[in-house]
Amino acid sequence: MNEVLSQIEKTGIVPVVVLKNAKDAAPLAQSLLEGGLPCAEITFRTEAALESIKTIAEKFPQILLGAGTVLSAEQADRAMDSGAKFIVTPGLNPKVVEHCIKKGYTVCPGIMTPSELEQALSFGLDTVKFFPAENAGGIKMIKAISAPYPRVKFMPTGGINAANVREYLASDKILACGGSWMVKGDLISEGNFSEILRLTKEASLIAKEFRS
């Protein structure tokens, strides 16, 4: 496991962020940092994603910053050039994964089946995203699918929240959990960063129950 993945594992919970306006990037990052989760996955679901990554990378270098919902090699390049340290994809696109590996990027592709997991293994990867986690069977499915692959770690995302995250983190199969409950879009749009800070502190305390 490389240093980036080791840092993600120590954090335990990765806030998955959708930013519609880049002006919200700095206050959001400040809330995450103060709340005890110095990590974020900024998703390429909006036009503000790239500028948001640049802003956070420049102003908050202590935050481990990733780019999510990456669908092309070009997006991966732009994200990494802007300051992202890792790439997360919703599915396993061989062209994107191969490009990231060739360029030396830490990449965590999304999988949901044993066949997709074996494809990830064929690229030499030992860490994958499991998405959409809850809809795909949750922690029970992860335990079942991982049995023949003892060295694989999972980063489940999708439907994970404060109520169920503990059951994931309690498993040694879990690198970290991706979640958006502490960075909800309406809270960001409203500028309610005090509530984001409160929820982040709660999430951080949960993570510390399982991560030293």
Backbone as numpy.savetxt, mean C-alpha at the origin, in Angstrom:
# Nx Ny Nz CAx CAy CAz Cx Cy Cz
13.90 -10.25 1.32 13.06 -9.05 1.32 13.94 -7.80 1.32
13.62 -6.85 0.43 14.46 -5.66 0.37 14.09 -4.65 1.46
14.87 -3.57 1.53 14.71 -2.60 2.62 13.35 -1.91 2.59
12.83 -1.60 1.41 11.52 -0.94 1.31 10.43 -1.84 1.88
10.43 -3.11 1.49 9.43 -4.04 1.99 9.59 -4.25 3.49
10.81 -4.23 3.99 11.05 -4.37 5.43 10.45 -3.18 6.19
10.58 -1.99 5.62 9.99 -0.80 6.25 8.47 -0.89 6.25
7.91 -1.37 5.14 6.45 -1.52 5.07 5.98 -2.50 6.13
6.71 -3.60 6.28 6.34 -4.62 7.27 6.38 -4.04 8.68
7.37 -3.22 8.98 7.47 -2.62 10.30 6.31 -1.66 10.57
5.86 -0.97 9.52 4.75 -0.03 9.68 3.44 -0.78 9.93
3.23 -1.88 9.21 2.07 -2.73 9.46 0.80 -2.35 8.72
0.52 -1.06 8.64 -0.67 -0.57 7.93 -0.24 0.53 6.97
-0.64 0.38 5.71 -0.31 1.37 4.68 -1.57 2.13 4.29
-1.66 3.41 4.60 -2.81 4.21 4.17 -2.86 4.29 2.64
-4.00 3.93 2.08 -4.18 3.98 0.63 -4.99 5.24 0.32
-4.36 6.17 -0.37 -4.89 7.54 -0.48 -5.32 7.89 -1.90
-6.51 8.48 -2.01 -6.98 9.05 -3.27 -7.08 10.56 -3.06
-6.24 11.31 -3.77 -6.24 12.77 -3.64 -6.78 13.41 -4.91
-7.85 14.16 -4.75 -8.45 14.85 -5.89 -7.79 16.21 -6.14
-7.14 16.73 -5.12 -6.50 18.04 -5.23 -5.14 17.97 -4.55
-4.10 18.34 -5.28 -2.73 18.24 -4.77 -2.48 19.15 -3.57
-3.32 20.15 -3.37 -3.13 21.04 -2.23 -3.35 20.31 -0.90
-4.05 19.19 -0.98 -4.32 18.41 0.23 -3.18 17.46 0.59
-2.20 17.34 -0.29 -1.13 16.35 -0.08 -0.31 16.65 1.18
0.10 17.90 1.35 0.96 18.25 2.48 0.25 18.08 3.83
-0.96 18.65 4.00 -1.63 18.45 5.30 -1.97 17.00 5.59
-2.26 16.24 4.53 -2.52 14.82 4.73 -1.26 14.12 5.22
-0.16 14.39 4.56 1.11 13.77 4.95 1.48 14.13 6.38
1.24 15.37 6.77 1.52 15.81 8.13 0.70 15.02 9.14
-0.58 14.78 8.80 -1.45 14.02 9.69 -0.98 12.57 9.83
-0.56 11.98 8.73 -0.06 10.60 8.78 1.22 10.51 9.61
2.08 11.48 9.43 3.35 11.48 10.15 3.11 11.66 11.65
2.29 12.63 12.00 1.99 12.88 13.42 1.20 11.72 14.02
0.41 11.06 13.19 -0.41 9.96 13.69 0.35 8.66 13.87
1.57 8.59 13.39 2.38 7.41 13.61 2.40 6.40 12.48
1.89 6.79 11.30 1.97 5.92 10.13 2.75 6.65 9.03
4.07 6.62 9.08 4.89 7.34 8.11 5.01 6.61 6.78
3.87 6.29 6.20 3.84 5.54 4.95 2.54 5.86 4.22
2.57 5.89 2.91 1.35 6.15 2.15 1.48 5.60 0.73
0.37 5.10 0.24 0.27 4.68 -1.15 -0.67 5.66 -1.84
-0.13 6.51 -2.70 -0.93 7.50 -3.43 -1.39 6.85 -4.73
-2.69 6.72 -4.90 -3.20 5.98 -6.05 -3.33 6.86 -7.29
-3.04 6.26 -8.44 -3.17 6.94 -9.72 -4.62 6.88 -10.21
-5.54 7.30 -9.36 -6.95 7.32 -9.75 -7.42 8.73 -10.09
-6.56 9.71 -9.88 -6.92 11.10 -10.17 -5.76 11.80 -10.87
-6.07 12.95 -11.44 -5.04 13.75 -12.12 -4.06 14.36 -11.13
-4.46 14.41 -9.86 -3.61 15.05 -8.85 -2.55 14.12 -8.28
-2.56 12.86 -8.68 -1.68 11.87 -8.06 -0.19 12.22 -8.20
0.23 12.55 -9.40 1.66 12.77 -9.63 2.17 13.99 -8.86
1.42 15.07 -8.91 1.84 16.27 -8.18 1.83 16.02 -6.68
0.87 15.23 -6.23 0.79 14.90 -4.80 2.01 14.11 -4.35
2.43 13.15 -5.18 3.62 12.37 -4.88 4.84 13.28 -4.80
4.96 14.19 -5.75 6.10 15.13 -5.75 6.11 15.97 -4.49
4.95 16.49 -4.12 4.85 17.36 -2.94 5.26 16.63 -1.67
4.72 15.43 -1.48 5.03 14.67 -0.27 6.49 14.25 -0.25
7.01 13.83 -1.39 8.42 13.40 -1.46 9.36 14.54 -1.11
9.02 15.75 -1.54 9.88 16.91 -1.31 9.77 17.43 0.12
8.53 17.48 0.63 8.30 18.11 1.94 8.37 17.14 3.11
8.14 15.86 2.81 8.12 14.86 3.89 8.94 13.63 3.49
10.25 13.80 3.35 11.09 12.68 2.91 11.11 11.51 3.89
10.67 11.76 5.14 10.65 10.68 6.12 9.47 9.73 5.93
8.55 10.08 5.04 7.42 9.20 4.74 7.81 8.23 3.62
7.57 6.97 3.86 7.80 5.95 2.82 6.64 6.02 1.84
6.93 6.50 0.66 5.88 6.84 -0.29 5.82 5.87 -1.46
4.61 5.37 -1.73 4.41 4.49 -2.85 3.36 5.02 -3.80
3.31 4.44 -4.98 2.30 4.78 -5.98 1.44 3.56 -6.22
0.12 3.74 -6.14 -0.79 2.63 -6.33 -1.64 2.78 -7.57
-2.39 1.74 -7.89 -3.22 1.70 -9.09 -2.38 2.02 -10.32
-1.16 1.52 -10.34 -0.26 1.75 -11.48 -0.60 0.73 -12.57
-0.96 1.25 -13.74 -1.45 0.40 -14.82 -0.51 0.29 -16.02
0.58 1.05 -16.00 1.48 1.02 -17.15 2.92 1.26 -16.70
3.85 0.89 -17.56 5.26 1.13 -17.28 5.54 2.63 -17.22
4.85 3.39 -18.06 5.03 4.85 -18.07 4.63 5.45 -16.73
3.50 5.02 -16.19 3.06 5.52 -14.88 4.09 5.17 -13.81
4.61 3.96 -13.87 5.61 3.54 -12.89 6.84 4.44 -12.95
7.30 4.75 -14.15 8.46 5.62 -14.31 8.19 7.01 -13.76
7.02 7.55 -14.09 6.69 8.90 -13.62 6.58 8.95 -12.10
6.01 7.91 -11.53 5.87 7.86 -10.08 7.24 7.81 -9.40
8.09 6.94 -9.87 9.41 6.79 -9.26 10.27 8.03 -9.48
10.16 8.64 -10.65 10.90 9.87 -10.92 10.42 11.02 -10.04
9.18 10.93 -9.57 8.61 11.99 -8.74 8.86 11.77 -7.25
9.43 10.62 -6.90 9.78 10.40 -5.50 9.19 9.18 -4.84
8.37 8.41 -5.57 7.82 7.19 -5.00 8.94 6.17 -4.78
8.78 5.34 -3.76 9.79 4.33 -3.44 9.33 2.91 -3.77
8.03 2.76 -4.02 7.53 1.44 -4.41 6.29 1.58 -5.27
6.00 0.53 -6.04 4.89 0.51 -6.98 3.92 -0.60 -6.58
2.63 -0.27 -6.59 1.59 -1.26 -6.31 0.62 -1.29 -7.49
0.32 -2.47 -7.99 -0.61 -2.60 -9.10 -1.85 -3.37 -8.66
-3.02 -3.07 -9.23 -4.25 -3.76 -8.82 -4.28 -5.23 -9.25
-3.65 -5.52 -10.38 -3.57 -6.89 -10.88 -2.14 -7.18 -11.29
-1.93 -8.36 -11.88 -0.59 -8.72 -12.31 -0.48 -8.54 -13.82
0.04 -7.39 -14.21 0.30 -7.10 -15.61 1.77 -7.45 -15.88
2.03 -8.54 -16.62 3.41 -8.98 -16.81 4.33 -7.89 -17.35
3.83 -7.06 -18.26 4.67 -6.01 -18.84 5.09 -4.99 -17.79
4.15 -4.62 -16.93 4.46 -3.64 -15.88 5.42 -4.24 -14.86
5.15 -5.47 -14.43 6.02 -6.12 -13.45 7.43 -6.29 -14.00
7.53 -6.77 -15.22 8.84 -6.98 -15.84 9.61 -5.66 -15.95
8.89 -4.60 -16.32 9.52 -3.28 -16.44 10.06 -2.82 -15.09
9.24 -2.96 -14.05 9.65 -2.51 -12.72 10.88 -3.28 -12.23
10.88 -4.58 -12.44 12.01 -5.40 -12.02 13.28 -5.00 -12.78
13.12 -4.78 -14.06 14.27 -4.38 -14.90 14.85 -3.05 -14.44
13.98 -2.14 -14.01 14.43 -0.81 -13.57 14.86 -0.79 -12.11
14.66 -1.90 -11.41 15.06 -1.95 -10.01 14.04 -1.38 -9.04
12.78 -1.26 -9.48 11.73 -0.73 -8.61 11.20 -1.85 -7.71
10.87 -1.51 -6.48 10.13 -2.43 -5.63 8.68 -2.44 -6.11
8.19 -3.60 -6.49 6.84 -3.69 -7.04 6.05 -4.77 -6.32
4.79 -4.46 -6.04 3.91 -5.40 -5.35 2.64 -5.54 -6.20
2.59 -6.55 -7.08 1.44 -6.71 -7.97 0.27 -7.38 -7.27
-0.93 -7.05 -7.72 -2.13 -7.64 -7.16 -2.41 -9.03 -7.71
-2.77 -9.94 -6.81 -3.15 -11.29 -7.23 -4.39 -11.71 -6.45
-5.07 -12.76 -6.96 -6.25 -13.26 -6.27 -6.34 -14.79 -6.35
-5.52 -15.41 -7.19 -5.59 -16.85 -7.42 -4.21 -17.49 -7.34
-4.14 -18.81 -7.16 -2.85 -19.50 -7.17 -2.10 -19.31 -8.49
-2.82 -19.28 -9.59 -2.16 -19.11 -10.89 -1.47 -17.76 -10.97
-2.15 -16.71 -10.49 -1.54 -15.37 -10.50 -0.36 -15.32 -9.53
-0.49 -16.01 -8.41 0.61 -16.05 -7.45 1.83 -16.74 -8.06
1.61 -17.82 -8.76 2.74 -18.52 -9.40 3.37 -17.66 -10.49
2.56 -16.86 -11.15 3.11 -15.95 -12.15 4.03 -14.93 -11.48
3.60 -14.43 -10.32 4.43 -13.48 -9.57 5.74 -14.15 -9.14
5.64 -15.39 -8.69 6.83 -16.13 -8.28 7.79 -16.33 -9.44
7.23 -16.49 -10.64 8.09 -16.70 -11.81 8.95 -15.49 -12.12
8.55 -14.32 -11.60 9.34 -13.10 -11.76 10.35 -12.93 -10.62
10.34 -13.88 -9.69 11.26 -13.79 -8.56 10.72 -13.00 -7.39
9.44 -12.67 -7.42 8.83 -11.90 -6.33 8.41 -12.81 -5.19
8.51 -12.31 -3.98 8.05 -13.08 -2.83 7.02 -12.31 -1.99
6.60 -11.15 -2.51 5.57 -10.35 -1.84 4.57 -9.89 -2.87
3.28 -10.09 -2.57 2.22 -9.70 -3.51 1.10 -8.99 -2.76
0.36 -8.22 -3.50 -0.87 -7.63 -2.98 -1.99 -8.65 -3.17
-2.89 -8.75 -2.19 -4.06 -9.61 -2.34 -5.27 -8.70 -2.41
-5.91 -8.68 -3.59 -6.97 -7.70 -3.85 -8.05 -8.30 -4.76
-9.33 -8.01 -4.47 -9.88 -7.28 -3.32 -10.03 -8.21 -2.12
-9.34 -7.93 -1.05 -9.15 -8.88 0.04 -10.45 -9.46 0.60
-11.32 -8.62 1.09 -12.53 -9.14 1.73 -13.44 -9.86 0.74
-13.61 -9.30 -0.44 -14.46 -9.94 -1.45 -13.89 -11.25 -1.95
-12.57 -11.40 -1.85 -11.91 -12.60 -2.36 -11.71 -13.68 -1.29
-12.29 -13.50 -0.13 -12.21 -14.53 0.90 -11.44 -14.17 2.14
-10.87 -12.96 2.16 -10.22 -12.47 3.36 -9.04 -13.29 3.84
-8.80 -13.23 5.13 -7.63 -13.89 5.71 -7.72 -15.41 5.56
-8.93 -15.98 5.55 -9.06 -17.43 5.37 -8.54 -17.85 4.00
-8.85 -17.05 2.98 -8.38 -17.35 1.63 -6.86 -17.19 1.55
-6.33 -16.18 2.20 -4.88 -15.97 2.18 -4.16 -17.16 2.81
-4.67 -17.62 3.94 -4.05 -18.77 4.60 -4.11 -20.02 3.72
-5.24 -20.19 3.04 -5.41 -21.36 2.18 -4.50 -21.28 0.96
-4.48 -20.13 0.32 -3.71 -19.98 -0.92 -2.21 -20.00 -0.65
-1.81 -19.61 0.55 -0.38 -19.50 0.85 0.24 -20.82 1.30
-0.58 -21.79 1.64 -0.06 -23.05 2.19 1.05 -23.70 1.36
0.90 -23.77 0.01 1.97 -24.38 -0.79 3.16 -23.45 -1.02
3.04 -22.19 -0.56 4.08 -21.20 -0.84 4.50 -20.55 0.48
5.24 -21.25 1.31 5.52 -20.78 2.67 6.32 -19.49 2.76
7.06 -19.13 1.72 7.90 -17.93 1.81 7.22 -16.66 1.31
6.01 -16.79 0.79 5.32 -15.63 0.22 4.65 -14.80 1.32
4.77 -13.49 1.19 4.08 -12.54 2.07 3.01 -11.80 1.27
1.94 -11.42 1.96 0.82 -10.76 1.30 0.57 -9.37 1.89
0.16 -8.44 1.01 -0.30 -7.13 1.45 -1.76 -7.00 1.02
-2.69 -7.46 1.83 -4.11 -7.42 1.46 -4.66 -6.00 1.49
-5.50 -5.72 0.52 -6.14 -4.41 0.39 -7.54 -4.63 -0.17
-8.48 -3.85 0.34 -9.85 -3.94 -0.17 -10.81 -4.45 0.89
-11.55 -3.53 1.50 -12.51 -3.92 2.52 -11.92 -4.07 3.90
-10.66 -3.72 4.07 -10.03 -3.81 5.38 -10.27 -2.52 6.15
-10.60 -2.66 7.43 -10.92 -1.51 8.25 -10.49 -1.76 9.69
-10.83 -0.80 10.56 -10.41 -0.90 11.96 -11.01 -2.12 12.65
-12.15 -2.59 12.16 -12.84 -3.70 12.80 -12.24 -5.06 12.45
-11.63 -5.19 11.29 -11.13 -6.50 10.88 -9.62 -6.57 10.64
-8.92 -5.45 10.77 -7.49 -5.44 10.43 -6.67 -6.33 11.37
-7.10 -6.46 12.61 -6.33 -7.27 13.55 -6.24 -8.74 13.11
-7.33 -9.28 12.56 -7.29 -10.69 12.17 -6.30 -10.92 11.03
-6.08 -9.90 10.22 -5.06 -10.01 9.16 -3.66 -9.91 9.77
-3.43 -8.87 10.57 -2.10 -8.62 11.11 -1.62 -9.73 12.04
-2.55 -10.50 12.58 -2.17 -11.59 13.47 -1.52 -12.75 12.74
-1.65 -12.79 11.41 -1.09 -13.87 10.61 0.33 -13.55 10.17
1.20 -14.55 10.25 2.59 -14.35 9.81 2.71 -14.31 8.29
1.60 -14.50 7.60 1.60 -14.42 6.14 1.47 -12.97 5.65
1.15 -12.07 6.57 0.84 -10.69 6.19 2.04 -9.78 6.36
2.46 -9.16 5.27 3.51 -8.15 5.33 2.97 -6.89 5.99
1.84 -6.42 5.46 1.16 -5.23 5.97 -0.22 -5.21 5.34
-1.09 -4.38 5.87 -2.44 -4.24 5.32 -2.59 -2.85 4.70
-3.17 -2.80 3.52 -3.50 -1.53 2.92 -4.93 -1.17 3.28
-5.16 0.09 3.63 -6.50 0.50 4.00 -6.71 1.99 3.84
-7.95 2.37 3.64 -8.27 3.79 3.43 -9.20 4.36 4.49
-9.52 3.56 5.52 -10.51 4.05 6.48 -10.04 5.28 7.26
-8.74 5.45 7.40 -8.23 6.62 8.13 -8.00 7.82 7.20
-8.13 7.61 5.90 -7.90 8.69 4.92 -9.07 8.75 3.93
-10.27 8.68 4.45 -11.46 8.68 3.60 -11.53 9.93 2.74
-12.04 9.74 1.52 -12.10 10.84 0.57 -12.90 12.02 1.06
-14.02 11.77 1.76 -14.84 12.89 2.23 -14.12 13.70 3.30
-13.34 13.03 4.14 -12.58 13.75 5.16 -11.51 14.64 4.52
-10.87 14.11 3.48 -9.86 14.91 2.78 -10.51 16.10 2.09
-11.61 15.86 1.40 -12.31 16.94 0.68 -12.80 18.03 1.62
-13.23 17.62 2.82 -13.71 18.58 3.82 -12.57 19.30 4.53
-11.36 18.83 4.33 -10.22 19.40 5.04 -10.20 19.03 6.51
-10.83 17.90 6.84 -10.94 17.47 8.23 -9.71 16.63 8.61
-8.57 17.29 8.63 -7.33 16.56 8.90 -7.17 16.22 10.37
-7.90 16.89 11.24 -7.87 16.52 12.65 -8.49 15.15 12.86
-9.56 14.85 12.11 -10.19 13.53 12.20 -9.29 12.48 11.56
-8.64 12.84 10.47 -7.68 11.92 9.84 -6.55 11.61 10.81
-6.09 12.61 11.53 -5.05 12.42 12.53 -5.52 11.46 13.63
-6.74 11.66 14.11 -7.28 10.80 15.16 -7.38 9.35 14.69
-7.91 9.15 13.49 -8.06 7.80 12.96 -6.70 7.15 12.67
-5.75 7.97 12.26 -4.40 7.46 12.00 -3.73 7.01 13.29
-3.92 7.78 14.36 -3.37 7.40 15.66 -3.96 6.06 16.11
-5.27 5.90 15.90 -5.92 4.64 16.27 -5.34 3.47 15.46
-5.18 3.69 14.16 -4.63 2.65 13.30 -3.20 2.32 13.68
-2.43 3.34 14.02 -1.05 3.14 14.41 -0.94 2.30 15.68
-1.82 2.53 16.62 -1.82 1.75 17.86 -2.16 0.28 17.58
-3.10 0.07 16.64 -3.44 -1.32 16.27 -2.21 -1.99 15.65
-1.55 -1.28 14.74 -0.36 -1.84 14.08 0.72 -2.20 15.10
0.87 -1.36 16.12 1.91 -1.60 17.11 1.62 -2.80 17.99
0.36 -3.26 18.00 0.04 -4.49 18.73 0.72 -5.70 18.09
1.01 -5.58 16.78 1.55 -6.70 16.03 2.94 -6.45 15.46
3.37 -5.20 15.47 4.67 -4.84 14.93 5.47 -4.10 15.99
6.67 -4.51 16.25 7.49 -3.86 17.28 8.06 -2.56 16.72
